[in-house]
């Protein structure tokens, strides 16, 4: 079966769509380019479908490569038969392929291999036939002091070892056992004796069992982390009677002495070989499943954060707040260039407060500041309150999530940008720039450090990196990049470029001044036709020579738009500004074999809003005055907040008290919610009601239901805790209040 047939069946698309997409990918086309500019060729497949094709074909190619290695290995052993070759080539999964290969796989010395060295394979084969024989008499013939077999029982034990291994390596046995383990297996965890106090965050799992197929990823990862930290014992348990009878049905043929030996071997095979092997496999499978879900959650959160509404190009004052060390303050121009930096100390007594006020007022007036960004870390709310009380007219004040700013400030990227400034200045600049354009600034930071997600440091790091790279690339190309102002970091994510060409573009720009047209890109060293094809449509040049250079219309379609204008006795600039003129365009007139209605509709939409930013418009937001710390909260308070993180079990919301509260899944809406993303997204402004306050453990319970639950006296409810969150705690509370 060809790749295209397998993938088309799995994804519910045509084989032609798959083949065309694979052809484009193999030619070096990127996912955003194919999705945006090759719709006619793929049948308008979106980025998700194209990425799925890319990833699935890689899995299938890896499977074929492994098949080649398996056939070569078995062939070198002289054991490859036509039937076995057909089995290998027909294996549809890596697990099945490895099951087929297992009996032929070179392995370290085992009890079975030692028994074979003693010449006991014929005895094992004889017993497996399960004929009516005198077992002791047959075994006596294999006694050999020279080979180390001294007694009848030693001979039978060795034969059983061989049988046990053969059964444990039987592909059919493994397939059926694997299904039972996955369908009926349970996670069972318990606390390590003597570590009850140390492992308090894992209290839920001190004595815990759960059907593994139903276990959500965050609980699987929590238990695995507890095990890794040696706080928990974690086992996979399956009822032996669910598996052993299945093996007996496959390998037990009679009711005689030989069959009794085989039955003993089956028991040993399961306990000593098959069960541990299946437990290991199931651990891998459940880990992969949990990883995939956690990676999906994290990537979704990163996407929402990257695509958060930008304030835009404004003259900006940014403050990285602090108590004792003061607040590092910087001024940036509308392009994000650092103009001035200083430190203020508004929290160090009346003198410091007065001097800080004078400094801020002076800087705002000197640079005609339009907005002030305050980091939401330590002293953030107090600093915001200080600035708000200054009553600065016409100045927008915004609290900015500063997660990752310290990572950026100490990075090579920051040192390269600001070699003459220390980390505190760089951190304040990052806070200000991420208000102007979250995407442009956050691409400079490893996404794992942004502070959204779920157990991102516990999952497969290579898969996580691939998913995050895909996400960042998708976001950057969806928004588009201003060629003459973009950093090399964001240029590196543009379709077809990468770090090397991004640096070449920056070097060329530095030597020759701003690009005047997209076609000038071809003068950049090492930027060939293929890279130009892939990148050009995603790069924007404001006020360029050609009016379409500031749009998402690809240069390969300029002549088409020029023809549209010519047919209407107009100029391209007229099509960009005159809606009445655009309505006169008959798209069907321009359909060709290469260009269909999907592309033509995209072009028309782009002409109406050239270079439009798909992100939402920025909205001002402020926390409730006087609510700056947990001790200021009261049950029943209704407060504005910003969603900072989304997990499978709910959403975390910043309400301005230096500790995010959790809105459990059951509290996101008055209706049933299966997925938090149905209701909220990262950076969304929401209204929440406080349902629980635990100052000792810095935990806050919130609800977004319009009818908040009645207050609960502290100490009354004792619901379960999650590993590092309050998910189960709020779930229990929610059930009380229904």
C-alpha positions as CSV (number, residue, x, y, z in Angstrom):
1,X,0.0,0.0,0.0
2,X,1.5,3.4,-1.0
3,X,2.0,6.2,1.5
4,X,-0.7,8.3,-0.2
5,X,-3.4,5.6,0.3
6,X,-2.6,5.1,4.0
7,X,-2.5,8.8,4.7
8,X,-5.6,9.6,2.7
9,X,-7.5,6.9,4.5
10,X,-6.3,8.2,7.9
11,X,-6.9,11.9,7.2
12,X,-10.0,11.6,5.0
13,X,-8.6,13.4,2.0
14,X,-7.8,12.2,-1.5
15,X,-4.7,10.4,-2.5
16,X,-4.0,13.1,-5.1
17,X,-4.0,15.7,-2.4
18,X,-1.5,13.7,-0.4
19,X,0.8,13.1,-3.4
20,X,0.8,16.7,-4.4
21,X,1.5,17.9,-0.9
22,X,4.4,15.4,-0.5
23,X,5.8,16.5,-3.8
24,X,5.8,20.1,-2.7
25,X,7.3,19.3,0.7
26,X,10.0,17.2,-1.0
27,X,10.8,20.1,-3.3
28,X,11.5,22.3,-0.2
29,X,8.2,24.1,0.1
30,X,7.2,25.1,3.6
31,X,3.9,24.4,5.3
32,X,2.8,28.1,5.4
33,X,3.7,28.6,1.8
34,X,1.8,25.5,0.6
35,X,-1.2,26.4,2.7
36,X,-1.3,30.0,1.5
37,X,-0.1,30.0,-2.1
38,X,-0.7,26.5,-3.5
39,X,-4.4,26.0,-2.6
40,X,-5.3,24.9,-6.1
41,X,-2.6,22.1,-6.1
42,X,-3.6,20.7,-2.7
43,X,-7.3,21.3,-2.8
44,X,-7.1,24.0,-0.1
45,X,-5.5,21.9,2.6
46,X,-4.8,23.9,5.7
47,X,-1.6,24.0,7.8
48,X,-2.9,21.4,10.2
49,X,-3.6,18.9,7.4
50,X,-0.3,19.6,5.6
51,X,1.6,19.2,8.9
52,X,-0.2,15.9,9.5
53,X,0.9,14.7,6.1
54,X,4.5,15.7,6.7
55,X,4.7,14.0,10.1
56,X,2.8,10.9,9.0
57,X,4.9,10.3,5.9
58,X,8.0,10.6,8.1
59,X,6.7,7.9,10.4
60,X,6.0,5.6,7.4
61,X,9.4,6.3,6.0
62,X,11.0,5.5,9.3
63,X,9.0,2.3,9.4
64,X,10.2,1.3,6.0
65,X,13.8,2.1,6.9
66,X,13.5,-0.1,10.0
67,X,12.0,-2.9,7.9
68,X,15.1,-2.8,5.7
69,X,17.3,-3.1,8.7
70,X,15.3,-6.0,10.1
71,X,15.3,-8.0,6.9
72,X,19.1,-7.5,6.6
73,X,19.6,-8.7,10.1
74,X,17.5,-11.8,9.8
75,X,19.0,-12.5,6.3
76,X,22.5,-12.4,7.8
77,X,21.4,-15.0,10.3
78,X,20.3,-17.3,7.4
79,X,16.8,-17.4,8.8
80,X,14.9,-15.3,6.3
81,X,12.1,-17.2,4.6
82,X,9.6,-15.9,2.0
83,X,6.8,-16.1,4.6
84,X,8.8,-14.2,7.2
85,X,9.8,-11.6,4.7
86,X,6.1,-11.1,3.8
87,X,5.3,-10.7,7.5
88,X,8.0,-8.1,7.9
89,X,7.0,-6.1,4.8
90,X,3.3,-6.3,5.9
91,X,3.8,-4.9,9.4
92,X,1.7,-1.8,9.7
93,X,3.1,-0.5,12.9
94,X,6.5,-0.2,14.5
95,X,5.3,-2.3,17.5
96,X,4.2,-5.2,15.3
97,X,7.4,-5.0,13.3
98,X,9.4,-5.3,16.5
99,X,7.3,-8.2,17.7
100,X,8.0,-10.1,14.5
101,X,11.7,-9.3,14.8
102,X,12.0,-10.1,18.5
103,X,12.8,-13.9,18.2
104,X,15.6,-13.0,15.8
105,X,16.9,-10.0,17.5
106,X,20.5,-10.4,18.9
107,X,20.3,-10.3,22.6
108,X,22.4,-10.7,25.7
109,X,22.6,-14.2,27.3
110,X,19.3,-15.3,28.7
111,X,18.1,-18.4,30.6
112,X,16.7,-19.7,27.3
113,X,20.0,-19.1,25.3
114,X,21.9,-20.9,28.0
115,X,19.5,-23.8,27.8
116,X,19.9,-24.0,24.1
117,X,23.7,-24.1,24.6
118,X,23.1,-27.1,26.7
119,X,21.3,-28.8,23.8
120,X,17.8,-28.6,25.3
121,X,16.0,-27.0,22.3
122,X,14.8,-30.5,21.0
123,X,13.3,-31.3,24.4
124,X,11.5,-28.0,24.4
125,X,10.2,-28.7,20.9
126,X,9.1,-32.1,22.0
127,X,7.2,-30.7,25.0
128,X,5.5,-28.1,22.8
129,X,4.0,-30.8,20.6
130,X,2.2,-31.9,23.8
131,X,1.9,-35.6,22.8
132,X,1.3,-38.3,25.3
133,X,4.9,-39.1,26.3
134,X,6.9,-40.1,29.3
135,X,8.3,-36.7,30.1
136,X,10.9,-37.9,32.6
137,X,12.1,-40.6,30.3
138,X,12.5,-38.1,27.4
139,X,14.2,-35.6,29.7
140,X,16.7,-38.3,31.0
141,X,18.1,-38.5,27.5
142,X,19.3,-34.9,27.7
143,X,21.3,-35.4,30.9
144,X,24.9,-34.6,30.2
145,X,27.6,-33.7,32.7
146,X,29.7,-32.3,29.9
147,X,26.9,-29.8,29.0
148,X,26.0,-29.1,32.6
149,X,22.7,-30.9,32.8
150,X,22.9,-33.1,35.9
151,X,19.3,-34.1,36.5
152,X,15.9,-34.7,34.9
153,X,14.5,-31.6,36.6
154,X,17.4,-29.4,35.3
155,X,16.7,-30.7,31.8
156,X,13.0,-29.9,32.1
157,X,13.7,-26.5,33.7
158,X,15.9,-25.6,30.8
159,X,13.3,-26.7,28.3
160,X,10.7,-24.7,30.0
161,X,13.0,-21.6,29.9
162,X,13.2,-22.0,26.1
163,X,9.4,-22.4,25.8
164,X,8.8,-19.4,28.1
165,X,11.0,-17.2,25.9
166,X,9.4,-18.4,22.7
167,X,5.9,-17.7,24.1
168,X,6.9,-14.3,25.3
169,X,8.3,-13.5,21.9
170,X,5.3,-14.8,19.9
171,X,3.9,-11.9,17.9
172,X,0.3,-13.0,18.4
173,X,0.7,-13.4,22.2
174,X,2.3,-9.9,22.4
175,X,-0.4,-8.3,20.3
176,X,-3.2,-9.7,22.4
177,X,-1.4,-9.0,25.7
178,X,-0.7,-5.5,24.7
179,X,-4.4,-4.8,24.0
180,X,-5.4,-6.2,27.4
181,X,-2.8,-4.1,29.1
182,X,-3.9,-1.0,27.3
183,X,-7.6,-1.7,27.8
184,X,-7.6,-3.0,31.3
185,X,-4.3,-1.8,32.9
186,X,-4.3,0.5,35.9
187,X,-1.8,3.0,37.2
188,X,-1.2,2.3,40.8
189,X,0.9,4.7,42.8
190,X,1.9,5.0,46.5
191,X,4.1,7.3,48.4
192,X,7.7,6.2,49.3
193,X,7.7,5.2,52.9
194,X,9.1,8.0,55.1
195,X,8.7,10.7,52.4
196,X,5.1,11.7,53.3
197,X,6.1,15.2,54.3
198,X,8.6,15.8,51.4
199,X,6.1,14.5,48.8
200,X,3.1,16.6,50.1
201,X,2.5,18.1,46.6
202,X,1.9,14.5,45.4
203,X,-0.6,13.8,48.2
204,X,-3.3,12.8,45.7
205,X,-1.1,9.9,44.6
206,X,-0.1,8.5,48.0
207,X,-2.6,5.7,47.5
208,X,-4.0,6.1,44.0
209,X,-5.2,3.8,41.2
210,X,-6.7,4.7,37.9
211,X,-7.5,2.9,34.6
212,X,-4.6,4.0,32.4
213,X,-6.7,4.4,29.2
214,X,-8.8,7.0,31.0
215,X,-5.9,8.8,32.8
216,X,-5.6,12.4,31.6
217,X,-2.1,13.5,30.5
218,X,-1.5,15.9,33.4
219,X,-2.1,13.1,36.0
220,X,0.2,10.7,34.1
221,X,2.9,13.3,33.9
222,X,2.4,14.2,37.6
223,X,2.8,10.6,38.7
224,X,5.8,10.1,36.4
225,X,7.4,13.2,37.9
226,X,6.8,12.0,41.4
227,X,8.4,8.7,40.5
228,X,11.4,10.4,38.9
229,X,11.8,12.5,42.0
230,X,11.7,9.3,44.1
231,X,8.6,10.4,46.0
232,X,6.3,7.9,44.5
233,X,6.3,4.2,43.5
234,X,4.4,3.8,40.2
235,X,3.3,0.5,38.8
236,X,1.2,-0.8,35.9
237,X,-1.1,-3.5,37.1
238,X,-3.3,-6.0,35.1
239,X,-5.2,-9.0,36.4
240,X,-3.1,-12.0,35.6
241,X,-6.3,-14.0,34.9
242,X,-7.1,-11.6,32.1
243,X,-3.9,-12.5,30.2
244,X,-2.8,-16.0,31.1
245,X,-5.9,-17.8,29.7
246,X,-5.4,-16.0,26.4
247,X,-1.9,-17.4,26.2
248,X,-3.1,-20.8,27.2
249,X,-5.7,-20.7,24.4
250,X,-2.9,-20.0,21.9
251,X,-0.3,-22.5,23.2
252,X,-1.9,-25.1,25.4
253,X,-3.1,-28.1,23.3
254,X,-3.7,-31.0,25.6
255,X,-4.1,-32.4,29.1
256,X,-1.1,-34.6,29.8
257,X,2.4,-34.5,31.3
258,X,3.9,-32.5,28.4
259,X,1.1,-30.0,28.5
260,X,1.6,-29.6,32.2
261,X,5.2,-28.6,31.5
262,X,4.0,-26.1,28.9
263,X,1.5,-24.7,31.3
264,X,4.3,-24.2,33.9
265,X,6.3,-22.4,31.2
266,X,3.3,-20.2,30.3
267,X,3.0,-19.1,34.0
268,X,6.8,-18.3,34.1
269,X,6.7,-16.7,30.7
270,X,4.0,-14.2,31.8
271,X,5.4,-13.3,35.2
272,X,9.1,-13.2,34.3
273,X,9.2,-12.0,30.7
274,X,5.9,-10.9,29.2
275,X,4.5,-8.9,32.0
276,X,7.6,-6.8,32.6
277,X,7.9,-6.3,28.8
278,X,4.3,-5.2,28.5
279,X,4.7,-2.8,31.5
280,X,7.6,-1.2,29.8
281,X,5.8,-0.9,26.5
282,X,2.7,0.5,28.2
283,X,4.8,3.1,30.1
284,X,6.2,4.2,26.8
285,X,2.8,4.3,25.0
286,X,1.1,6.2,27.9
287,X,4.1,8.5,28.1
288,X,3.9,9.3,24.4
289,X,0.2,9.9,24.6
290,X,0.6,12.2,27.6
291,X,3.5,14.0,25.9
292,X,1.5,14.5,22.8
293,X,-1.4,16.0,24.7
294,X,0.8,18.2,26.9
295,X,2.7,19.4,23.8
296,X,-0.6,20.2,22.0
297,X,-1.8,22.2,25.0
298,X,1.5,24.0,25.3
299,X,1.7,24.8,21.5
300,X,-1.9,26.1,21.6
301,X,-1.0,28.4,24.5
302,X,2.1,29.6,22.8
303,X,0.1,30.3,19.6
304,X,-2.4,32.4,21.6
305,X,0.3,34.3,23.4
306,X,2.3,35.0,20.2
307,X,-0.9,36.2,18.5
308,X,-1.9,38.5,21.4
309,X,-3.1,41.9,20.4
310,X,-0.2,44.3,19.9
311,X,-0.3,47.9,21.1
312,X,1.5,48.9,18.0
313,X,4.2,51.5,17.3
314,X,4.0,53.9,20.2
315,X,6.5,56.0,22.2
316,X,6.8,53.9,25.3
317,X,8.1,54.0,28.9
318,X,8.7,50.5,30.3
319,X,9.3,49.7,34.0
320,X,10.8,46.4,35.4
321,X,9.5,46.7,39.0
322,X,11.3,45.9,42.2
323,X,11.2,46.8,45.9
324,X,14.7,47.0,47.4
325,X,16.7,47.3,44.1
326,X,14.3,49.8,42.6
327,X,12.4,49.9,39.3
328,X,14.5,49.9,36.2
329,X,12.9,52.3,33.8
330,X,13.5,52.7,30.0
331,X,12.1,54.9,27.3
332,X,11.7,53.4,23.8
333,X,10.8,55.2,20.5
334,X,8.0,53.9,18.3
335,X,10.3,51.4,16.6
336,X,11.5,50.0,20.0
337,X,14.8,51.7,20.1
338,X,16.2,52.5,23.5
339,X,16.4,56.2,24.1
340,X,17.1,56.5,27.8
341,X,17.3,54.4,31.0
342,X,17.3,55.1,34.7
343,X,16.2,53.6,38.0
344,X,13.5,54.9,40.3
345,X,12.7,53.9,43.9
346,X,9.0,54.6,44.6
347,X,8.8,51.9,47.3
348,X,11.7,53.2,49.5
349,X,10.0,55.8,51.5
350,X,8.5,59.2,50.9
351,X,11.7,60.7,49.4
352,X,12.1,57.9,46.9
353,X,8.4,58.2,46.0
354,X,8.5,61.9,45.3
355,X,11.7,61.6,43.3
356,X,10.3,58.7,41.3
357,X,7.1,60.7,40.5
358,X,9.2,63.6,39.3
359,X,11.3,61.3,37.1
360,X,8.3,59.6,35.4
361,X,6.6,62.9,34.8
362,X,9.8,64.4,33.3
363,X,10.4,61.4,31.0
364,X,6.8,61.3,29.8
365,X,6.9,65.0,28.9
366,X,10.4,64.9,27.4
367,X,9.7,62.0,25.0
368,X,5.9,62.6,24.5
369,X,5.3,59.1,25.9
370,X,2.1,57.5,24.7
371,X,2.0,54.4,26.9
372,X,3.6,52.9,30.0
373,X,4.3,49.2,30.4
374,X,4.8,47.8,33.9
375,X,6.0,44.2,34.4
376,X,3.8,42.0,36.5
377,X,6.5,40.5,38.6
378,X,7.5,41.4,42.2
379,X,6.2,44.9,43.1
380,X,4.3,45.0,39.8
381,X,0.9,45.9,41.2
382,X,2.4,48.4,43.7
383,X,4.3,50.1,40.8
384,X,1.2,50.2,38.6
385,X,-0.7,51.8,41.5
386,X,2.1,54.4,41.9
387,X,2.0,55.3,38.2
388,X,-1.8,55.4,38.1
389,X,-1.9,57.9,40.9
390,X,0.3,60.3,38.9
391,X,-2.8,60.9,36.8
392,X,-0.9,61.2,33.5
393,X,-3.3,62.4,30.9
394,X,-3.4,60.7,27.5
395,X,-1.0,57.9,28.5
396,X,-2.1,54.3,28.4
397,X,-1.0,52.2,31.4
398,X,-0.7,48.4,30.9
399,X,0.5,45.6,33.1
400,X,2.7,43.2,31.0
401,X,3.3,39.6,31.6
402,X,7.1,39.5,32.0
403,X,7.6,35.7,31.9
404,X,10.8,35.0,30.1
405,X,12.1,38.6,30.2
406,X,14.9,37.5,32.6
407,X,15.8,34.7,30.2
408,X,16.0,37.1,27.3
409,X,18.0,39.7,29.3
410,X,20.8,37.1,30.0
411,X,20.7,35.7,26.5
412,X,23.3,36.0,23.6
413,X,20.5,37.8,21.6
414,X,20.1,40.5,24.3
415,X,23.9,40.9,24.7
416,X,24.2,41.3,21.0
417,X,21.4,43.9,20.9
418,X,22.6,45.8,24.0
419,X,26.2,45.1,24.6
420,X,26.7,48.2,26.8
421,X,23.8,47.6,29.1
422,X,23.2,45.3,32.0
423,X,20.5,42.6,32.3
424,X,18.1,45.0,34.2
425,X,18.0,47.4,31.3
426,X,17.5,44.6,28.8
427,X,14.7,43.1,30.9
428,X,12.8,46.4,30.9
429,X,13.3,46.9,27.2
430,X,11.9,43.4,26.6
431,X,8.8,44.2,28.7
432,X,8.2,47.4,26.7
433,X,8.7,45.8,23.3
434,X,6.4,42.8,24.1
435,X,3.6,45.3,24.7
436,X,4.3,46.9,21.3
437,X,4.4,43.6,19.5
438,X,4.3,40.4,21.5
439,X,5.2,38.2,18.5
440,X,8.3,40.2,17.4
441,X,9.7,40.1,21.0
442,X,8.7,36.7,22.2
443,X,10.4,34.9,19.2
444,X,13.7,35.9,20.8
445,X,12.9,33.7,23.8
446,X,12.9,29.9,23.9
447,X,9.1,29.2,24.0
448,X,9.7,26.7,26.9
449,X,10.6,29.8,29.0
450,X,7.5,31.8,28.2
451,X,5.6,30.3,31.2
452,X,2.5,28.8,29.5
453,X,1.8,25.1,29.2
454,X,1.7,21.9,31.3
455,X,4.8,19.9,32.3
456,X,6.7,21.1,29.3
457,X,10.0,20.2,30.9
458,X,8.9,16.6,31.4
459,X,7.9,15.7,27.9
460,X,9.9,14.6,24.9
461,X,12.0,17.6,24.2
462,X,12.6,16.9,20.6
463,X,8.9,16.6,19.8
464,X,8.2,19.6,21.9
465,X,10.7,21.7,20.0
466,X,9.3,20.5,16.6
467,X,5.8,21.5,17.7
468,X,6.9,24.9,19.0
469,X,8.9,25.6,15.9
470,X,5.9,24.8,13.8
471,X,3.8,27.1,16.0
472,X,6.2,30.0,15.8
473,X,6.6,29.6,12.1
474,X,2.9,29.5,11.6
475,X,2.3,32.6,13.7
476,X,5.1,34.7,12.1
477,X,3.9,33.9,8.6
478,X,0.3,34.4,9.4
479,X,1.0,37.9,10.6
480,X,3.7,38.8,8.1
481,X,7.0,40.5,8.7
482,X,8.1,44.1,8.0
483,X,11.3,43.5,6.0
484,X,13.0,46.8,6.8
485,X,12.5,46.7,10.6
486,X,12.4,43.0,11.5
487,X,15.1,41.5,13.7
488,X,17.1,38.6,12.5
489,X,15.3,36.4,15.1
490,X,11.8,36.9,13.6
491,X,13.2,36.9,10.0
492,X,14.6,33.4,10.7
493,X,11.0,32.1,11.1
494,X,9.8,33.4,7.7
495,X,9.1,30.7,5.2
496,X,12.2,29.6,3.3
497,X,14.7,31.7,5.2
498,X,16.2,30.4,8.5
499,X,19.0,31.9,10.7
500,X,21.6,32.1,8.0
501,X,19.6,33.9,5.3
502,X,18.0,36.1,8.1
503,X,21.5,37.3,9.0
504,X,22.3,37.9,5.4
505,X,19.2,40.1,5.0
506,X,20.1,42.1,8.1
507,X,23.7,42.5,6.8
508,X,22.5,43.6,3.4
509,X,20.0,46.1,5.0
510,X,22.8,47.5,7.1
511,X,25.1,48.0,4.1
512,X,22.6,49.2,1.6
513,X,19.9,50.8,3.5
514,X,16.2,49.8,3.5
515,X,14.8,47.5,0.9
516,X,12.9,49.5,-1.8
517,X,11.2,46.4,-3.3
518,X,10.6,42.7,-2.7
519,X,12.6,41.9,-5.9
520,X,15.6,43.5,-4.3
521,X,15.7,40.5,-2.0
522,X,17.3,38.6,-4.9
523,X,20.4,40.7,-4.4
524,X,21.0,39.3,-0.9
525,X,23.9,36.8,-1.0
526,X,22.8,33.1,-1.1
527,X,19.1,34.0,-1.3
528,X,18.2,32.1,-4.4
529,X,15.0,31.7,-6.4
530,X,13.5,29.0,-4.1
531,X,14.0,31.0,-1.0
532,X,12.6,34.0,-2.7
533,X,9.5,32.0,-3.8
534,X,8.9,30.7,-0.3
535,X,9.6,34.0,1.6
536,X,8.5,36.9,-0.6
537,X,4.7,36.7,0.1
538,X,5.2,36.9,3.9
539,X,7.6,39.9,3.8
540,X,6.1,43.4,3.8
541,X,7.7,46.7,2.6
542,X,5.7,49.7,3.8
543,X,5.7,52.5,1.1
544,X,7.5,50.4,-1.4
545,X,8.0,51.1,-5.1
546,X,5.3,48.5,-6.0
547,X,2.0,49.0,-4.1
548,X,1.6,45.2,-3.7
549,X,5.0,44.9,-1.8
550,X,3.2,45.9,1.3
551,X,0.5,43.2,1.0
552,X,0.3,39.4,1.2
553,X,-0.2,39.1,-2.6
554,X,2.8,37.0,-3.8
555,X,5.0,38.6,-6.5
556,X,4.2,35.7,-8.8
557,X,0.6,37.1,-9.0
558,X,1.5,40.8,-9.5
559,X,0.9,40.5,-13.3
560,X,-2.5,39.0,-12.6
561,X,-3.5,42.0,-10.4
562,X,-2.0,44.4,-12.9
563,X,-4.2,42.7,-15.6
564,X,-7.3,43.2,-13.4
565,X,-6.4,46.9,-13.1
566,X,-5.8,47.3,-16.8
567,X,-9.2,45.6,-17.6
568,X,-10.9,48.3,-15.5
569,X,-8.8,51.1,-17.0
570,X,-7.3,51.7,-13.5
571,X,-4.0,51.4,-11.6
572,X,-3.1,48.8,-9.0
573,X,-3.2,51.6,-6.4
574,X,-6.8,52.3,-7.4
575,X,-7.7,48.7,-6.6
576,X,-6.2,49.1,-3.2
577,X,-8.2,52.2,-2.3
578,X,-11.5,51.9,-4.3
579,X,-14.0,49.4,-3.0
580,X,-16.4,50.2,-5.8
581,X,-13.8,49.4,-8.3
582,X,-12.9,46.1,-6.6
583,X,-16.5,45.0,-6.7
584,X,-16.4,45.2,-10.5
585,X,-13.7,42.5,-10.7
586,X,-15.2,39.3,-12.2
587,X,-12.9,36.7,-10.7
588,X,-14.1,33.9,-12.9
589,X,-12.6,35.7,-15.8
590,X,-9.1,35.1,-14.3
591,X,-9.4,31.4,-13.5
592,X,-6.6,29.4,-15.2
593,X,-5.1,25.9,-14.7
594,X,-2.7,27.4,-12.2
595,X,-4.9,30.0,-10.5
596,X,-8.3,29.1,-9.2
597,X,-11.0,30.8,-7.2
598,X,-9.4,30.0,-3.8
599,X,-6.3,32.1,-4.7
600,X,-8.3,34.8,-6.5
601,X,-10.5,35.2,-3.4
602,X,-7.4,35.6,-1.3
603,X,-6.1,38.2,-3.6
604,X,-9.3,40.1,-3.6
605,X,-9.5,40.0,0.2
606,X,-5.9,41.2,0.4
607,X,-6.6,44.1,-2.0
608,X,-9.3,45.3,0.4
609,X,-7.0,45.4,3.4
610,X,-3.4,45.2,2.1
611,X,-0.9,43.9,4.7
612,X,-3.7,43.7,7.3
613,X,-2.7,42.3,10.7
614,X,-4.9,39.3,11.6
615,X,-4.4,39.9,15.3
616,X,-7.1,41.4,17.4
617,X,-7.2,45.1,18.3
618,X,-5.5,46.1,21.6
619,X,-7.9,46.8,24.4
620,X,-6.9,48.6,27.6
621,X,-7.2,46.6,30.8
622,X,-6.7,47.3,34.5
623,X,-6.9,45.2,37.7
624,X,-9.1,46.2,40.6
625,X,-7.6,49.0,42.7
626,X,-6.6,48.0,46.2
627,X,-6.4,44.3,45.4
628,X,-2.7,43.7,45.2
629,X,-2.0,40.6,47.3
630,X,-3.7,37.4,48.4
631,X,-4.6,38.9,51.8
632,X,-6.7,41.5,50.0
633,X,-9.0,38.9,48.6
634,X,-12.3,37.8,50.0
635,X,-14.6,34.9,49.0
636,X,-17.2,36.2,46.6
637,X,-15.2,39.1,45.2
638,X,-15.8,39.6,41.5
639,X,-12.6,40.8,39.7
640,X,-11.3,41.4,36.2
641,X,-8.4,39.1,35.2
642,X,-6.2,37.9,32.3
643,X,-5.9,34.3,31.3
644,X,-2.2,33.4,31.6
645,X,-2.2,29.6,31.0
646,X,-4.6,26.9,29.8
647,X,-4.4,23.2,30.8
648,X,-6.6,20.2,30.3
649,X,-8.2,20.8,33.7
650,X,-8.8,24.5,33.5
651,X,-7.4,28.0,33.1
652,X,-5.1,30.1,35.2
653,X,-6.0,33.7,35.6
654,X,-3.9,36.7,36.8
655,X,-6.1,38.9,39.0
656,X,-3.3,41.2,40.0
657,X,-2.1,39.6,43.3
658,X,1.2,38.0,42.2
659,X,-0.4,34.6,42.2
660,X,-2.6,33.2,39.4
661,X,-5.9,31.7,40.4
662,X,-7.3,28.5,38.8
663,X,-10.7,28.4,37.1
664,X,-11.3,24.6,37.0
665,X,-12.8,23.1,33.9
666,X,-16.1,22.7,35.8
667,X,-16.1,26.4,36.6
668,X,-15.5,27.9,33.2
669,X,-19.1,28.2,32.2
670,X,-22.7,27.5,33.3
671,X,-22.7,24.6,30.8
672,X,-20.6,21.5,30.5
673,X,-17.1,22.3,29.0
674,X,-15.0,19.4,27.6
675,X,-12.1,21.6,26.5
676,X,-11.1,24.9,28.1
677,X,-10.2,26.3,24.7
678,X,-13.9,26.3,23.9
679,X,-14.3,29.1,26.4
680,X,-11.0,30.9,26.9
681,X,-7.7,31.7,25.3
682,X,-4.3,33.0,26.6
683,X,-4.3,36.8,27.2
684,X,-8.1,36.9,27.1
685,X,-9.7,39.4,29.5
686,X,-12.3,37.7,31.8
687,X,-14.4,38.4,34.9
688,X,-14.0,35.9,37.7
689,X,-15.4,35.3,41.2
690,X,-13.2,34.2,44.1
691,X,-14.3,30.8,45.5
692,X,-11.4,29.8,47.6
693,X,-8.3,31.4,49.2
694,X,-5.4,29.4,50.7
695,X,-2.8,31.9,51.8
696,X,-0.5,29.2,53.3
697,X,-0.1,27.5,50.0
698,X,-0.6,30.5,47.8
699,X,-3.6,29.0,46.1
700,X,-6.7,30.8,44.8
701,X,-9.9,29.2,43.4
702,X,-11.9,31.1,40.9
703,X,-15.1,30.6,38.9
704,X,-16.4,32.2,35.7
705,X,-19.9,31.0,36.2
706,X,-22.4,33.8,36.4
707,X,-23.8,32.4,39.6
708,X,-20.9,32.0,42.0
709,X,-21.0,29.3,44.7
710,X,-21.7,30.2,48.2
711,X,-18.6,30.9,50.4
712,X,-17.1,28.0,52.2
713,X,-15.6,28.3,55.6
714,X,-11.9,27.7,55.6
715,X,-10.9,24.2,56.7
716,X,-14.2,22.6,55.9
717,X,-13.6,21.2,52.4
718,X,-10.7,18.9,51.9
719,X,-10.7,17.9,48.3
720,X,-7.9,16.3,46.5
721,X,-4.8,18.3,45.3
722,X,-3.3,17.9,41.9
723,X,0.5,17.5,41.6
724,X,1.1,21.2,41.1
725,X,-2.3,22.7,40.8
726,X,-5.7,22.9,42.4
727,X,-7.6,21.1,39.7
728,X,-9.1,18.3,41.7
729,X,-9.5,20.6,44.6
730,X,-11.9,22.9,42.7
731,X,-13.5,19.9,41.1
732,X,-14.5,18.6,44.5
733,X,-15.7,22.1,45.5
734,X,-17.7,22.3,42.3
735,X,-19.5,19.1,42.9
736,X,-20.4,20.3,46.4
737,X,-22.0,23.4,45.0
738,X,-24.0,21.9,42.1
